[in-house]
Amino acid sequence: MWSKMVEPEQYFLAPTLHVPNSRLPILVYRDVLSDTTPRNILNTIEPNGWIKGGQWKTYKVPHFHTKCHECYGIIRGKSTYLLGVGPRDPEFDDQGRPYAMELTVQKGDVFVLPAGICHASVESWDDYEFIGLYPNGILEATGRRFDMNYGLRPPEETSSLADLSDAVPIPPLDPIYGIDGPLPRLWRQAARGISHRAKI
């Protein structure tokens, strides 16, 4: 039983020329895991329908998934992620606003990336390691853990990648708190608030 629910931080990223990103917010649950052993992370998150896809360290190549959302439970260390841009994207949009954001996470944190969000771990410390988990229904439907996209396709393909990402169902359960948790509520609110994406 949780003594206090951690309300996640929310971050929104607009599409770029080469990356769909998402209408749904990135969610970051700070210091939500007191026991960060792999066994405890799995015992905490897997009962809520998010299933282990792998256990990894720093991965510096920008990439995104269009067929699944992704949850990271951090076992040890600390890392800074660059989110929202691929290698061919400009740094700023035509209004001078940055496309990307940096997110630093550490042992005990959990964060969730909606389908379409480009991500790369650009710098890590203290033997950074995490478990990646994916909604169980998605794994069953696709027969694979995830697809890999690297932000290298021409801009005219970005809209179709966005359509694929938008079509991924919102999970019914929060990875930490289950049916009473914030993820389904926050993501449904975001989905209702944006009836269509801006076209590139």
C-alpha positions in Angstrom: 0.0 0.0 0.0 1.3 3.4 -1.0 1.4 6.0 1.8 1.5 8.9 -0.7 1.0 8.9 -4.4 3.7 10.7 -6.4 2.1 12.9 -9.0 4.2 12.7 -12.1 5.9 15.6 -13.8 4.5 16.2 -17.3 6.4 17.3 -20.4 5.0 17.9 -23.9 7.0 17.8 -27.1 5.8 19.0 -30.5 6.6 17.1 -33.7 9.7 17.9 -35.7 10.5 17.4 -39.4 11.6 13.8 -38.8 10.1 12.8 -35.5 6.4 12.5 -34.6 6.8 12.9 -30.8 3.3 12.8 -29.2 0.2 14.6 -28.2 0.6 12.7 -24.8 2.9 14.0 -22.1 6.1 12.3 -21.0 5.5 11.3 -17.3 8.3 11.3 -14.7 7.7 9.8 -11.2 10.5 11.1 -9.0 12.0 8.8 -6.4 9.0 6.5 -6.4 11.0 3.3 -6.0 12.5 2.8 -2.5 13.8 -0.6 -3.5 15.4 -0.5 -6.9 16.5 -4.1 -7.3 15.3 -5.6 -10.6 13.1 -8.1 -8.8 11.3 -5.3 -6.9 10.9 -3.1 -10.0 9.3 -6.0 -11.8 7.1 -6.9 -8.8 5.9 -3.3 -8.6 5.2 -2.6 -12.3 4.5 -6.0 -14.0 1.2 -6.6 -12.0 -0.1 -3.4 -13.6 0.2 -4.8 -17.1 3.6 -3.3 -18.0 5.9 -6.2 -18.9 9.7 -6.4 -19.0 11.2 -6.0 -22.5 14.8 -5.8 -21.4 17.4 -4.5 -19.0 19.9 -2.0 -20.4 22.6 0.6 -19.7 23.3 3.8 -21.6 22.0 3.8 -25.2 23.2 6.9 -27.0 21.5 6.5 -30.4 18.4 8.7 -30.8 15.4 6.5 -31.6 11.6 6.2 -31.1 8.9 3.5 -31.2 5.6 3.9 -33.1 3.9 0.7 -31.9 4.3 0.9 -28.1 4.7 3.2 -25.1 7.8 2.6 -23.0 8.3 2.7 -19.2 11.8 2.9 -17.6 12.4 1.8 -14.0 15.9 3.0 -12.9 18.0 0.4 -11.0 21.1 2.5 -10.4 23.0 5.6 -11.4 21.9 8.7 -13.2 21.5 9.7 -16.8 20.6 12.7 -18.9 18.3 12.1 -21.9 17.9 14.2 -25.0 14.2 13.9 -25.9 12.3 15.0 -28.9 14.8 15.3 -31.8 16.5 13.0 -34.3 19.9 13.5 -35.9 18.5 15.4 -38.9 16.3 17.8 -37.0 17.2 21.5 -36.5 17.7 22.7 -33.0 14.9 25.4 -33.1 11.5 25.8 -34.8 10.7 28.8 -37.0 9.6 30.7 -33.8 13.0 30.2 -32.2 11.7 27.6 -29.7 13.8 24.5 -29.0 12.4 21.3 -30.3 14.3 19.2 -27.8 14.5 19.0 -24.0 16.9 17.4 -21.6 15.7 15.2 -18.8 17.9 14.0 -16.0 16.7 10.9 -14.1 18.3 8.7 -11.4 18.0 5.7 -9.2 14.5 5.3 -7.9 12.8 7.3 -10.7 10.3 5.9 -13.1 9.4 7.6 -16.4 7.1 6.8 -19.3 7.6 7.8 -22.9 4.5 7.8 -25.1 4.9 6.2 -28.6 6.6 8.5 -31.0 8.9 10.3 -28.5 12.5 10.3 -29.7 15.0 9.6 -26.9 18.7 9.0 -26.4 20.8 8.8 -23.2 23.5 11.3 -23.8 25.5 11.2 -20.6 25.4 8.8 -17.6 27.0 8.3 -14.2 27.5 5.6 -11.5 26.9 2.6 -13.7 23.5 3.7 -14.9 21.1 0.8 -15.6 17.3 0.5 -16.1 14.6 -1.9 -16.9 12.3 -1.2 -19.9 8.7 -2.3 -19.7 5.9 -2.3 -22.2 2.1 -2.6 -22.0 1.2 -6.2 -22.1 -1.6 -5.9 -24.7 0.8 -4.2 -27.1 3.3 -7.0 -26.8 0.6 -9.6 -27.5 -0.9 -7.7 -30.4 2.3 -7.0 -32.3 4.2 -10.2 -31.4 7.3 -8.2 -30.6 8.6 -5.8 -28.0 9.0 -2.7 -30.0 9.9 -1.3 -33.4 13.0 0.9 -33.9 13.0 4.2 -35.8 15.9 6.6 -35.9 14.6 9.9 -37.2 16.3 9.4 -40.5 13.2 9.1 -42.8 12.2 12.0 -45.1 9.9 14.7 -43.7 7.0 13.5 -45.9 6.8 10.3 -43.9 6.6 11.9 -40.5 2.8 12.3 -40.6 2.3 8.5 -41.2 4.6 7.8 -38.3 2.5 10.2 -36.2 -0.6 8.3 -37.2 0.9 5.0 -36.1 2.0 6.5 -32.8 -1.4 8.1 -32.1 -3.1 4.8 -32.8 -1.3 3.0 -29.9 -4.0 2.6 -27.1 -3.7 4.4 -23.8 -3.0 1.7 -21.2 -5.8 1.1 -18.7 -3.3 1.0 -15.8 -0.7 3.3 -14.4 2.7 1.4 -14.2 3.1 2.2 -10.5 -0.3 2.7 -9.0 -2.5 0.5 -11.3 -6.2 1.4 -11.9 -6.1 4.4 -9.5 -2.9 5.9 -10.9 -2.6 9.1 -12.9 -1.3 7.9 -16.3 -4.7 6.9 -17.8 -6.3 10.1 -16.5 -3.6 12.4 -17.7 -3.2 10.8 -21.1 -6.9 10.7 -21.8 -7.1 14.4 -20.9 -4.3 15.2 -23.3 -5.9 13.1 -26.1 -9.2 14.8 -25.6 -7.6 18.2 -25.6 -6.0 17.8 -29.0 -8.3 16.7 -31.7 -5.7 16.6 -34.4 -1.9 17.1 -34.8 -0.3 20.0 -36.5 1.0 18.8 -39.9 4.6 19.1 -40.8 
